[in-house]
Amino acid sequence: MKLLYRILICFSFYSCIKDKPQEPEKTSVTINAESKVLISNEGNFGWGSGSISLYDPSSNSVIENYYQQQNNGGSLGNVCQSITKHQSNYYVVVNNSNKIVVINANDFVKMATINGFNSPRYLLPITYNKAYVSDLYANSIQIVDLNSNSIAGSIPCLHGTEEMALIYNKAFITNTNSDYCYVVNTVTDIITDSLNVGKGAASIVIDKNSKVWVLSSGNSALSQSGKLSRINPVNLQIEQQFNFNAGESPNKLCINKTKDTLYFLNNGIYQFLISSSTLPSNALIAQGSKLYYGLGINPKDYTIYVSDAIDYVQKSKIELYKPNGNFITNFNAGIISNGFCFE
């Protein structure tokens, strides 16, 4: 429904959009290299270019259109889905443009483009020179050679793969179109098992006890409720499973610095201790009339970052909160901010 709504909004505003690309905003802001947050902004589906905002928590400074500025106004593409740092590079997955842009982490200048995807979503580094890339529409997970920046192979899997996590030479792959989280042997690149975590699994984290947590949003049309599952990655057993109420659609699972507290969106921001025996009944931070879309927890200081997409057309508002839910500050980022890459 969210995607359909965004497409309809895009069509209704299309006649007001000029073909000439916007000039990147110039700024004299200085960013502290030791403390920065990259924000992925999707941009409007189909005709809006995605962008990346750079935020410095120490000075509360923001540089918008950071990629464009560092690359002579070059377009990143559409839609900016996710950012992953590996070694000395950033890998920016650009969903609707079917590519991954490889960026030098020091100066944020593009080094290469990895092409040949269907609709890529997230990149998971496996070794120094190998990564997996999930895909919304391809019936496979792509294996990428990070030395040659090319697709080196694939792993057959039902389309709809989303976030992934790596532990004990096993990659856990979420999938929105099945009831299962798939387990891949990263040495052989073969799916070896699958675990029933419910429909709509899309986000995943690993806690301080090396347990894997998967959040599934469910499917209201099929009367399937969302689930939060804890998996033992050694014996591949589901140790705990929590069911959400009918009609709820939890998403964007995150974990804090000490990896003992989970956070997720569910018409508000919820906090869940990994030792808890029941799901929280009240939101830590109420959503109200806002449209919370992206969520992240800064691993340096526990700060909660959440994006308000507002109406999927104007710039998102990023809000920062303390772990107890107290408001810190807010600032504008790009259109449809969906995620955060912390350093």
C-alpha positions in Angstrom: 0.0 0.0 0.0 2.8 2.4 0.8 4.4 1.9 -2.6 1.1 2.4 -4.4 0.4 5.5 -2.4 3.9 6.9 -3.3 3.4 6.1 -7.0 0.0 7.9 -7.1 1.5 10.9 -5.3 4.4 11.0 -7.8 1.9 11.0 -10.8 -0.1 13.8 -9.2 2.9 16.0 -8.9 4.6 15.0 -12.1 3.3 18.0 -14.1 4.9 20.3 -11.6 8.3 18.8 -12.0 10.8 20.3 -14.5 13.1 18.0 -16.5 16.1 20.1 -15.6 17.9 18.5 -12.6 18.2 20.5 -9.4 21.6 22.1 -8.8 23.2 20.6 -5.7 23.1 22.9 -2.7 26.4 24.5 -1.9 27.6 24.6 1.7 30.6 25.6 3.8 29.7 23.2 6.6 32.7 21.3 8.1 32.0 17.7 9.1 33.9 16.0 11.8 35.4 12.9 10.2 35.3 11.0 13.5 31.6 11.4 13.9 29.2 11.3 10.9 26.0 9.8 9.8 25.1 9.1 6.2 21.3 9.2 5.5 19.9 7.4 2.4 17.1 9.3 0.8 15.1 7.2 -1.7 13.8 10.1 -3.8 10.4 9.8 -5.5 9.9 6.5 -7.3 10.5 6.6 -11.0 11.4 10.3 -11.6 13.2 11.6 -8.5 16.9 11.1 -8.0 17.9 9.5 -4.8 20.4 11.4 -2.6 22.6 11.1 0.5 22.6 13.6 3.4 25.7 13.8 5.7 25.1 14.7 9.3 27.6 15.6 12.0 26.2 14.9 15.5 28.9 16.8 17.2 28.0 20.1 15.5 24.5 19.3 14.4 25.6 20.3 10.9 24.0 18.8 7.7 25.2 18.6 4.1 22.4 17.7 1.7 23.0 16.2 -1.7 26.4 15.1 -0.5 27.1 12.6 -3.3 26.2 15.2 -6.0 28.5 17.8 -4.4 31.5 15.4 -4.3 30.8 14.1 -7.8 30.4 17.3 -9.9 26.7 17.2 -9.7 26.4 13.7 -11.0 23.1 11.8 -10.2 23.1 8.9 -7.9 20.1 7.3 -9.5 16.7 6.1 -8.3 15.9 4.8 -5.7 18.7 5.1 -3.1 17.9 2.0 -1.0 20.8 1.3 1.4 24.4 2.2 2.2 27.0 -0.3 3.5 30.6 0.4 4.4 33.1 -2.3 3.8 36.9 -1.9 4.1 37.6 1.6 2.6 34.5 1.8 0.4 30.8 2.6 0.7 28.4 0.5 -1.4 25.3 2.4 -2.2 22.5 0.2 -3.5 20.3 2.0 -6.0 17.2 -0.1 -6.4 15.2 1.2 -9.4 18.4 2.0 -11.3 19.4 -1.7 -10.9 23.0 -0.9 -9.7 25.4 -0.5 -6.9 27.6 2.6 -6.8 31.0 2.1 -5.2 32.3 5.2 -3.4 35.7 6.0 -1.8 35.1 6.4 1.9 37.7 9.1 2.2 36.4 11.7 -0.3 33.0 10.2 -1.3 34.0 10.1 -5.0 32.5 7.3 -7.1 35.0 4.6 -8.0 32.9 2.1 -9.9 29.4 0.9 -10.7 28.3 -2.7 -10.3 25.5 -3.4 -12.9 23.4 -6.3 -13.9 20.9 -6.5 -11.0 17.1 -6.7 -11.3 16.0 -4.7 -8.2 18.8 -4.8 -5.6 18.0 -4.0 -1.9 20.9 -4.7 0.5 24.6 -5.7 0.4 26.1 -8.1 2.9 29.9 -8.4 3.0 30.9 -12.1 3.4 34.7 -12.0 3.0 37.2 -9.3 2.1 36.3 -9.7 -1.6 32.8 -11.3 -1.7 29.4 -10.0 -0.9 25.7 -11.1 -1.2 23.1 -8.7 -2.6 19.4 -9.3 -1.9 16.8 -8.5 -4.6 13.2 -7.6 -4.7 12.2 -9.3 -7.9 15.0 -11.7 -8.9 14.6 -15.3 -7.9 18.1 -15.3 -6.6 20.6 -13.7 -4.3 23.5 -12.2 -6.3 27.2 -13.0 -5.4 29.4 -10.0 -6.0 33.2 -10.0 -6.5 34.3 -6.9 -4.8 37.7 -7.0 -6.5 36.3 -6.7 -10.0 33.1 -5.0 -8.9 31.0 -7.5 -10.9 28.4 -10.2 -10.4 30.2 -13.5 -10.0 27.3 -15.8 -9.5 23.9 -16.3 -7.8 22.1 -18.4 -5.3 18.6 -19.5 -6.2 16.0 -18.1 -3.8 12.4 -16.9 -4.0 12.2 -13.2 -5.0 11.6 -10.7 -2.2 14.9 -11.0 -0.3 15.7 -8.1 2.0 18.1 -7.6 4.9 20.7 -10.2 5.7 23.0 -11.0 8.6 26.2 -13.0 8.9 27.4 -15.3 11.7 29.3 -18.6 11.9 29.8 -18.8 8.1 26.0 -18.6 7.8 24.1 -15.9 6.1 20.5 -15.4 7.3 18.4 -14.0 4.5 15.0 -12.4 5.1 12.2 -12.7 2.6 9.0 -10.7 2.3 7.2 -13.1 -0.1 7.6 -16.3 1.9 7.2 -17.4 5.5 10.8 -18.3 5.8 14.2 -16.9 6.7 16.8 -18.8 4.5 20.2 -20.0 5.7 23.1 -19.9 3.3 26.4 -21.7 3.8 28.8 -18.9 2.8 31.6 -21.3 2.0 29.6 -23.2 -0.6 27.1 -20.5 -1.4 24.2 -22.9 -1.1 21.0 -22.6 0.9 21.1 -25.3 3.6 18.0 -24.6 5.7 15.0 -22.4 6.2 13.1 -21.3 9.3 9.4 -20.3 9.5 9.4 -16.7 10.8 6.1 -15.7 9.3 5.2 -13.6 6.2 6.9 -10.3 5.5 10.3 -10.8 7.1 12.5 -7.9 6.1 14.8 -6.8 8.9 17.3 -8.8 11.0 19.9 -8.2 13.8 22.3 -10.2 15.9 22.4 -9.6 19.7 25.1 -9.8 22.3 24.5 -13.5 22.9 25.0 -14.2 19.2 21.3 -14.9 18.7 19.6 -13.9 15.4 16.4 -11.8 15.6 14.1 -11.5 12.6 11.1 -9.2 12.4 8.2 -10.1 10.1 5.5 -7.5 9.3 2.8 -10.1 8.5 0.1 -9.8 5.8 -3.2 -8.3 6.8 -4.8 -9.4 3.5 -4.1 -13.0 4.4 -4.9 -12.4 8.1 -1.3 -13.2 9.1 0.1 -11.3 12.0 3.6 -10.0 12.4 6.2 -12.0 14.3 9.4 -11.4 16.2 11.6 -14.5 16.2 14.8 -15.4 18.0 17.0 -18.0 16.3 19.9 -20.0 17.6 22.4 -19.8 14.7 24.2 -23.0 15.9 21.4 -25.5 15.9 19.1 -23.4 13.7 16.2 -23.6 16.1 13.6 -20.9 16.7 14.0 -20.4 20.5 11.3 -17.7 21.0 8.6 -16.2 18.8 6.3 -13.3 19.7 3.1 -12.6 17.8 1.8 -9.1 17.1 -1.8 -8.2 17.1 -3.9 -8.4 14.0 -3.6 -5.4 11.8 -0.2 -4.3 13.1 2.7 -4.1 10.7 6.0 -3.9 12.6 9.2 -3.2 10.6 12.7 -1.7 10.7 14.2 -3.8 13.4 17.4 -2.3 14.9 19.6 -2.9 17.9 21.5 -0.7 20.3 25.2 -0.3 21.1 25.4 -3.0 23.7 23.2 -5.3 21.6 20.8 -6.0 24.4 17.8 -3.8 23.3 15.8 -4.0 20.1 13.9 -1.1 18.5 11.3 -1.3 15.7 8.5 0.8 14.1 4.9 0.0 14.6 3.0 3.3 14.3 5.5 4.6 16.8 9.0 3.5 18.1 9.0 0.5 20.3 11.8 -0.7 22.6 12.2 -4.4 23.5 14.8 -5.9 25.9 16.2 -9.2 24.5 15.5 -10.7 28.0 11.8 -9.8 27.8 9.1 -12.4 27.8 6.4 -10.3 26.2 6.2 -7.6 23.5 5.9 -4.0 24.7 2.3 -2.7 24.9 3.1 1.0 24.6 5.4 2.9 22.3 8.5 4.5 23.6 7.9 7.3 21.2 4.5 8.0 19.8 4.1 8.6 16.1 1.1 10.8 16.3 0.3 12.4 12.9 3.8 11.8 11.6 4.8 9.1 9.1 7.8 7.3 10.6 9.6 5.5 7.7 13.3 4.9 8.6 14.9 3.9 11.9 18.5 3.6 13.2 20.4 3.5 16.5 23.8 5.2 16.7 26.2 2.5 17.9 28.4 5.2 19.4 26.0 6.8 21.8 22.6 5.0 21.8 20.9 7.9 20.1 17.7 6.9 18.3 17.3 8.3 14.7 13.9 8.2 13.0 12.8 9.8 9.7 9.4 11.3 9.2 8.6 10.9 5.4 5.7 13.4 5.9 3.9 12.9 2.5 6.6 11.1 0.4 7.0 14.4 -1.7 8.7 17.0 0.5 12.0 16.6 2.4 11.9 14.2 5.3 12.4 15.4 8.9 15.0 13.5 10.9 14.3 13.3 14.6 16.8 12.4 17.3 15.9 10.9 20.7 17.7 9.7 23.8 17.3 6.0 24.7 14.6 7.0 27.2 12.5 8.6 24.5 13.4 12.2 25.3 13.6 14.5 22.3 17.1 15.9 21.3 16.8 17.7 18.0 15.6 17.5 14.4 16.7 18.5 10.9 15.8 18.1 7.3 17.2 15.5 5.0 16.3 14.4 1.5 13.0 13.0 0.1 11.9 9.8 1.7 14.8 9.1 4.1 14.8 5.4 4.8 18.0 4.5 6.6 21.2 5.5 8.4 24.9 4.5 8.1 26.8 5.4 11.3 30.5 6.1 11.7 
